Amino acid sequence: MVAAITKNETTDQALREREAIAQMAWTTGIIAFFGLQAILWSVAIFLTSNDPSHAIVENYDKKAMDWDAQREAEEASRKLGWACEISPSAPLKNERQRTVEIGLRDRKLEPISGATVLVRAFHKARAAHPVEQQLVESGAGVYSCVLEMPKEGLWQFEVTADRGDDHFRSLQVLQVGDPRLRSSKK
């Protein structure tokens, strides 16, 4: 009977050791799983926070809140009957700038002179980096400026023109440069 107790004690001791190893393995596995998740989330947050294409258009929430006022301004621009044609040039010598010409015409297709024209533009993949410039009248109804536009592709242009009591606003998306770089249609 002494031998039976010793054998049972040895068996119980072996089972306790195996159970302790199993507990350690499972605990280590669970901690490793959550540790891996923490590392993956940290990498994902780092990559998205440092990606220049992961951005929201400036004042997007304010624009959403002022939606009715924007619609009224757009309707007033339509009633005004002005048309806006935006023409970006080929890259200038330094390859980062382009001359942008904006032609303004009234509903009779007559050039609109003497307006204060402002353009705000951004590449669709870089909404956090808009460029803004006041244009100078370079001809009858033609306004121009040089903009920092280092990337080809889809650009969003917001043009505002004021002359006296007339206020005009135009929002256009244009392909600038090589059309094969077009990422989406609008």
Salt bridges, closest charged atoms under 4 A:
GLU58 OE1 - ARG120 NH2 3.24
ASP66 OD2 - LYS62 NZ 2.72
GLU74 OE1 - ARG71 NH1 2.99
GLU74 OE2 - ARG169 NH1 3.15
GLU75 OE1 - ARG78 NH2 3.29
GLU132 OE1 - ARG120 NE 3.53
GLU148 OE2 - ARG96 NE 3.16
GLU152 OE2 - ARG98 NH2 3.66
GLU158 OE2 - ARG169 NE 3.24
ASP162 OD1 - HIS167 ND1 2.76
ASP178 OD2 - ARG180 NH2 2.64
